């Protein structure tokens, strides 16, 4: 993600310099930026799920004082999150297949559109995998066992 972010920064800088300083824009650079950005967004989202640093609005610790009840609520919410991520996979799979079968290309560089559109499907799969492990960990915590990641350490 860091390398891709640096590449996007360099491409934007080169495009701005060529367009506004030299008066001659670089052909197709916007398409490359979109391609890389799509992968950054969805791999970044799956990395947030992996790290468990995705955006949450948790007030449960103020409402529920019992660790067992809190573990139950966390299990239920992570189960719902996992189910919703599976819904996202089920929505992105037909879009991914459609983009492959239609064979669309970008306008300037004629890159296959599934290069960037596949990031949505792959990101959804990775998020589902990581949300599933989080769900399993919360179930184990509810049952009074060590979480998967605690057993690895």
LINQUI-V214317 format. One record per pair of residues at least 4 apart in sequence whose C-alpha atoms are under 6 Angstrom apart, sorted by the first residue. I is the first residue (numbers start at 1). J is the second residue. Records with the same first field share a line. If there is no record, write none. Layout:
I: J ; J
This chain:
1: 40
8: 33
15: 19 ; 26
16: 20
17: 21
18: 22 ; 24 ; 25
19: 23 ; 24 ; 25
28: 108 ; 109
33: 37
35: 116
38: 116
39: 43 ; 119
40: 44
42: 123
43: 47 ; 123
46: 123 ; 126 ; 127
48: 52 ; 53 ; 54
49: 54 ; 127 ; 130
50: 130
60: 64
68: 142
71: 142
72: 142
74: 78
75: 79 ; 135 ; 138 ; 139
78: 135
79: 135
82: 128 ; 131 ; 132
85: 128
89: 93 ; 124
92: 121
94: 98
96: 118
98: 102
99: 114
100: 114
104: 112 ; 113
105: 110 ; 111 ; 112 ; 113
106: 110 ; 111
114: 118
119: 123
127: 131
128: 132
137: 147 ; 148
140: 145 ; 147
141: 145 ; 147
